[in-house]
């Protein structure tokens, strides 16, 4: 097999491939990678007689092996080329990285990955005809429905599938000239028949039917009702992992884009064919159906992780589902680990566990090294005990590297660490008194909701936030992190913010002027529309109270940092906004505050040393500045003397 690495080549139609370029691309892949890409296969013909092509990527591409099968489809709607482009981007990544990347190699060797780049070739070619440089807005196939030869002609293929076909006239239309015309009967169209027959002829576990646009990942049901458990949890958890980095909202059509459908491919694939199914709607409202050429590759990159995860879960795929520690008993720490087969097929034999120390600060005592066989989506609990290597300083990181696999699954490696000792709080805000530590614009204290106590802080104490708003609450004084190991911010939060458009960012600054949004457990990447920049982390949608954690390790050496929350909104929907409570900045001290003579004791001599520093005109060195700043406000003054005296007297 040739080892070829090249830039992803764009097509001639606003960066997208024309239909003939799609066919050429499939042929080129076979020439370059004959060992892992199969010859294209005709699965049917369109209403105008064009071939609907599919092709497979696998280690023995011309054989039907006993491997999990996964399907990706695109261009059901003729004006949505990104569904096709991201398939080829994924395939090129698999091929070029097959010999060097363990994920690419595993997916090719242990899966049969099938691709139907263009379900609707006639509609796509028609768009090429009317807009050869891109931008054609024909949506349906090209069956003559008595509506002329323009874009009203045809049947909406994503309303022509059999599940709940024609259930009502809002999720699809009986009007032949409507953009959502469902046809005269279910599967009346050769294009939907081809997809149906191809799915039934194979043994797929899951399918993605790609569309554009909205930056969402849609699942069943089209009428807005939810799948029954345990399927709902399966669909949501897989979807959340797929959208971990692109920030797409996961939900039904009503939850994500505000309307329902019937006779669509996802409901049929799930309801009648029994496959876990999604519709990714690729791109933002600014991208629209035909994004600028310079947006094609970024939008394909947004789907790369999602496509990998979708390939993984088609078979068995083992992960650490939860990990908790029990209260430390002396030098021994007990880890309670839950292993999950998050995939859609049973494990190939027992799931084996290998646990190794994360570093030389600890060693493994005992652990369960066999979770037994795991059926699809099931879990198993294991226990791991480890012991610290001698006396460790406060804030030491210990933990383990855990590897999971069955006889043929991907060897999943995960790292789980804990910090020893007790963190010190250097800034606290419980919202029970006035906001003297903050500068606010519109934000304030409220008694409408709280996580603890009687109050919290919110962007809009009087009700919903406003349209076209930009409100903030910023810390008045900087915080010194330089004396802390593993610093972090924690707070409780709840929010009700227009999804994909409005945003709340939690930001850090080292100068009070230039701000960077921070990633937490519950943040999402901006959707690239409304007030959400794609490079920003933030909060949108809705959530009840959750505990947030934000790692500040990359700011450990900073002597002056500020924090702020900022809400931005566009001119559309508003909500109740963002609440936070129990705000803490903490870390593990690598020194004893106030111990000016570095003898591990606090006494009157340390007080006198700080007083002398205050009265002198000398510039303080780093040790003096950090150690004398007893109250962590970034300054050395009489308040530090008072704080140190309080500590000495309390002891």
Phi, psi and omega in degrees: 000135178293141172262104185241130175228126184206164173295149177290119185279128177276164179267181186268359183247082183055039180090350182259152178287139166289172181297320179294326177291328174299312180298316178298321180297317178298317179295320180296320179299321178294320179296317183283326187227060185294339181281344184228355178239127181277156171302144179300147186236129177284124178251003180157178177233153182280178181297332178261009172092009178279148181282136172265115188261146169228154173213160187239143171243121179193169185286335172235077196295335182267003178251151174263094184270165177276069181230156177300137182248134183230142184235138174235129177236158180212168178049050163291319172263129193293340183262020185235071188286343184295335176296327176282316184297320183289336174296313180293326177298315178297314181297317179297321177297316179300314184292313184290335184254007186301321184271353186235340186246127185293329178290312178301316181296317180296312182299321179289319184285327189247006177227158165250104184263116182253144183226130170244093187295323186226103176284330187240072185294325182296312179298323181292317178295324177299318177297323175298323183292316185274340181213075187298341178264010180100157177106359178297137189252015174291138187249319192270184172282193187244027173296141177287111179249018177075025183241025181085191183257005184270206187285350176279345182290146169108180183240136177287108183297334179273017168232011188252001178282163193280337185286119181055032178301131176064027183298328175204177183259011174259324177280346173201168186239143172274358183278117184301338181263358179286151178292343179246028178299127188271352185092177184276343179198162178297138179056036176288342189258141180297333180291314179289327175299320181297315179294315178303309184294324179294318179295316180291335180281349181239182182238062182288148172265328189202156182213141170246125175256102188284140175219180173218145006219173172151355182059049178224162176237107189263137173234175179294157006257157181293337179274003178096345176287163185257145173302151178289155173287151005274003184298323182300314178297318178302310183296317182290315183295317177297317179299318179297322178291320179298326184260017184303324185250337179268352173073014180295143174282137180254131178169184175288172177301319179295322181288330189256311184243358169088010176211163182250171180220164165217156184072024183266165186292322183294313180297320178293316182299322179277312188285323183254322182269347175075026181257144169290123194224147178218157166242102170285129175258100193277128174099159181269177176295329175292324178292319179061199183289323183239084181293159175304153184304324182285358176260351185296308182294314176304322179290326174293319178297325178300333184263354187297310179298317179301316180293324176297310181300320180297324175292318179302309189286352175298334175243206174284141182207112191257133182222164167279115185275313174219155177212125181225157175245143172275167179303134184296130177252098184064234179267001184260135178239132179257124176255128175254112188247135172251121177266136177234136163274096184279357182282177186259006175229157182293157179294154175270083184084197182290149173268118184260147182237133171239125180242129179233149177299142179291324179206189185274014179271358183204169175218152180280131176270295181218153172197158176279119184259007180216115178271001182075180177289142180238120175289165182307132174071006182271168181232162176213137181265136174229158180238139178229128177250137176222159184234139177291146180274086179078195181278121183255143176294157178304134178087011178289143180261122175233162180167202185211158171253124183245131177244135182235140175190156167250201185294336183221003183281167173296138178280099183276127179245130180224149180245132180231121183231157173226158178256128180278154178095189183243126180289152176256134177273125179250354173205133179225147174212114180254001175066014182269352178230193182290160184269056183289342181272359188229153165254131187235146167234104180080329180291154179191178179279142178223152173254007182292330180201146178206157177270322173215160184068206185251350188223161169218182179245136182220160180286335187220079184300338184268359181148223180285150174287164186270162170290153176051047185255156171211092183244151186213157169228121188236144179292134182290314187243147181287162178243141179263116180261359191292340180265012185243142166263143177050053179291155180203160173249139172225147175198160172266146183210152168218156183202156174217095190226136182307121185292137175073357183233302177273164189204146165241125179249140169257123192234156177236149176218145175259358179225000180079002182237320183254126191240146178232129178288145184250146180267131176239186179297325189251005179282162173231158174285146179300147186276351181081020178213165186060232179258015184259111173279144184292342181270356185260147170263147179184190185239134172208181186075212180228147175204139168284182185303129175226160176262121182260146178224130181229119182284133179246021186303328181287353179247019186303323185271002183282131180267352183209106177230147176241156175232151173207153166254138178223130176254133175233141181223154175263200184266013184261238184284145173243181181204187183287344174094205189241135176239142169221156185208161175051053183279126182225139165249121186224167176185182183250115185296132174258018178202174177256109182304131180090350182278076188292330180263008172054045178246014178066021176226150175248124181206187185298332180293326176293322177299313181297324178298318180293318178301317180298320178296320181295319184282338182280160177263004184287147172287137182280140172282174185300318181296315180297316181299314183290313187287325182282343180279074188292328181263008171060033180260008178085000180230154174249114183204190185300334180293330175290323176299314180298319180296319180293319178299318178299318180296315181297315181293325181289337179271000000 
